[in-house]
Amino acid sequence: MSGSESRYIRDVLHRLGNDIIEEALEHECEYIAFENLRHIRERAPPVQEFHQWVHRQLVDLVEYKSDAEGICVEYVDPENMSRRCLECGHTSEGNRVRQSEFECESCGATANADYVGAKNVGWRYVRCGLQSSRRTGDSQLALKSGTVTPNRGSVPSD
């Protein structure tokens, strides 16, 4: 990559990292959860190495910036993140209709596969049973589209 391309990507990643931290602060989040992709290069074809490298840079930036704000970064197992339906829990390779499309074979729920994966990252983290130090009761994850809880899955916002 040339110097100008490298600087452009670094700038985009810094802006994205700042946006993630800004949103976490706006919603008073104590945690930011990522898939644990530290060993993905061992399984990925060489063509995808650049993508994983950019992901690692973004995660490193968010870790650095979140530490300064007192927000913890946590990791969850990435297995089946974009194949598990948040509506009914059905997990299947067939749920991924196309690279970007999710349609549950069991209940018919549809969504963007990346969005489903992101919700599952939060759901898996919440399912770990971690409790917030600021409140009592069940953990939950606030999303723009609703709430993810350990027992009820995804609950749409009113």
C-alpha positions as CSV (number, residue, x, y, z in Angstrom):
1,M,0.0,0.0,0.0
2,S,1.3,3.4,-0.8
3,G,1.8,6.1,1.9
4,S,-1.3,8.1,0.9
5,E,-3.5,5.0,1.0
6,S,-2.1,4.0,4.4
7,R,-2.7,7.4,5.8
8,Y,-6.3,7.5,4.4
9,I,-7.1,4.1,6.0
10,R,-5.6,5.1,9.3
11,D,-7.7,8.3,9.2
12,V,-10.9,6.4,8.4
13,L,-10.2,3.9,11.2
14,H,-9.5,6.7,13.7
15,R,-12.8,8.3,12.8
16,L,-14.7,5.0,13.1
17,G,-13.0,4.3,16.4
18,N,-14.0,7.8,17.7
19,D,-17.6,7.2,16.5
20,I,-17.7,3.9,18.4
21,I,-16.4,5.5,21.6
22,E,-18.7,8.5,21.2
23,E,-21.8,6.2,20.9
24,A,-20.7,4.1,23.9
25,L,-20.3,7.3,25.9
26,E,-23.7,8.7,24.7
27,H,-25.4,5.5,25.9
28,E,-23.4,5.2,29.1
29,C,-21.9,1.9,28.1
30,E,-19.5,0.1,30.3
31,Y,-18.4,-2.5,27.8
32,I,-17.7,-2.7,24.1
33,A,-17.8,-6.3,22.7
34,F,-15.9,-7.6,19.7
35,E,-15.6,-11.1,18.1
36,N,-12.3,-12.7,19.2
37,L,-10.7,-12.8,15.8
38,R,-7.1,-13.0,17.0
39,H,-6.4,-16.4,15.3
40,I,-8.4,-15.9,12.2
41,R,-5.4,-15.5,9.9
42,E,-4.6,-19.2,10.5
43,R,-7.9,-20.2,8.9
44,A,-8.4,-17.4,6.3
45,P,-7.1,-17.5,2.8
46,P,-4.3,-15.0,2.1
47,V,-6.6,-12.8,0.0
48,Q,-8.4,-11.8,3.2
49,E,-5.3,-10.9,5.2
50,F,-5.7,-7.2,4.5
51,H,-9.3,-7.2,5.9
52,Q,-8.2,-8.9,9.2
53,W,-5.3,-6.5,9.5
54,V,-7.7,-3.5,9.3
55,H,-10.1,-5.1,11.8
56,R,-7.2,-5.6,14.2
57,Q,-6.1,-2.0,13.8
58,L,-9.7,-0.8,14.5
59,V,-9.9,-3.0,17.6
60,D,-6.5,-1.7,18.8
61,L,-7.7,1.9,18.4
62,V,-11.0,1.2,20.2
63,E,-9.1,-0.5,23.1
64,Y,-6.8,2.5,23.4
65,K,-9.5,5.1,23.2
66,S,-12.0,3.1,25.5
67,D,-9.3,2.7,28.2
68,A,-9.0,6.5,28.4
69,E,-12.7,6.7,28.9
70,G,-13.0,3.9,31.4
71,I,-14.9,1.6,29.1
72,C,-13.9,-2.1,29.0
73,V,-13.4,-4.0,25.7
74,E,-14.4,-7.6,25.9
75,Y,-14.2,-10.5,23.4
76,V,-16.6,-13.3,22.5
77,D,-16.3,-16.5,20.6
78,P,-17.0,-15.7,16.9
79,E,-18.6,-19.1,16.0
80,N,-21.9,-18.8,14.1
81,M,-22.3,-15.1,14.8
82,S,-24.1,-14.4,11.5
83,R,-25.8,-17.8,11.3
84,R,-27.8,-17.7,14.5
85,C,-31.3,-16.3,14.5
86,L,-32.0,-13.9,17.4
87,E,-35.7,-14.4,17.0
88,C,-35.9,-18.2,17.5
89,G,-32.2,-19.2,18.2
90,H,-32.0,-21.5,15.1
91,T,-28.4,-21.8,13.9
92,S,-27.6,-23.1,10.4
93,E,-25.3,-22.4,7.5
94,G,-28.5,-22.1,5.4
95,N,-29.6,-19.0,7.3
96,R,-27.0,-17.1,5.3
97,V,-28.8,-16.7,2.0
98,R,-26.0,-14.5,0.5
99,Q,-22.9,-12.9,2.0
100,S,-25.0,-9.9,3.2
101,E,-28.4,-11.5,3.7
102,F,-29.8,-13.5,6.6
103,E,-33.0,-15.4,6.5
104,C,-33.9,-17.9,9.2
105,E,-34.8,-21.3,7.8
106,S,-36.9,-22.0,10.9
107,C,-39.0,-18.8,11.5
108,G,-38.4,-16.8,8.3
109,A,-36.9,-13.7,10.1
110,T,-34.8,-11.6,7.6
111,A,-32.1,-9.0,8.2
112,N,-28.6,-7.9,7.0
113,A,-26.2,-10.7,8.0
114,D,-23.7,-8.2,9.5
115,Y,-26.4,-6.7,11.6
116,V,-27.4,-10.1,12.8
117,G,-23.8,-10.9,13.6
118,A,-23.4,-7.7,15.6
119,K,-26.5,-8.4,17.6
120,N,-25.2,-11.9,18.3
121,V,-21.9,-10.5,19.5
122,G,-23.8,-8.5,22.1
123,W,-26.2,-11.3,22.9
124,R,-23.3,-13.7,23.5
125,Y,-21.5,-11.2,25.7
126,V,-24.7,-10.6,27.7
127,R,-25.3,-14.3,28.0
128,C,-22.0,-14.6,29.8
129,G,-24.0,-13.4,32.8
130,L,-21.8,-10.4,33.5
131,Q,-23.5,-7.9,35.8
132,S,-23.2,-4.2,35.5
133,S,-21.6,-2.5,38.5
134,R,-24.0,0.4,38.1
135,R,-27.3,-1.5,38.3
136,T,-28.7,-4.8,39.7
137,G,-30.7,-7.5,37.9
138,D,-30.2,-9.1,34.5
139,S,-27.6,-7.7,32.1
140,Q,-28.9,-6.2,28.9
141,L,-27.5,-4.7,25.8
142,A,-29.1,-1.5,24.4
143,L,-29.4,-1.3,20.6
144,K,-31.0,1.3,18.4
145,S,-33.6,-1.3,17.3
146,G,-34.3,-2.6,20.8
147,T,-32.7,-4.5,23.7
148,V,-30.9,-7.8,23.8
149,T,-31.4,-9.7,27.1
150,P,-29.9,-13.1,28.2
151,N,-33.2,-14.9,28.4
152,R,-35.5,-13.3,26.0
153,G,-33.1,-12.6,23.1
154,S,-33.9,-9.5,21.1
155,V,-36.8,-7.3,22.2
156,P,-37.8,-4.6,19.7
157,S,-38.0,-1.0,20.9
158,D,-41.5,0.6,21.3
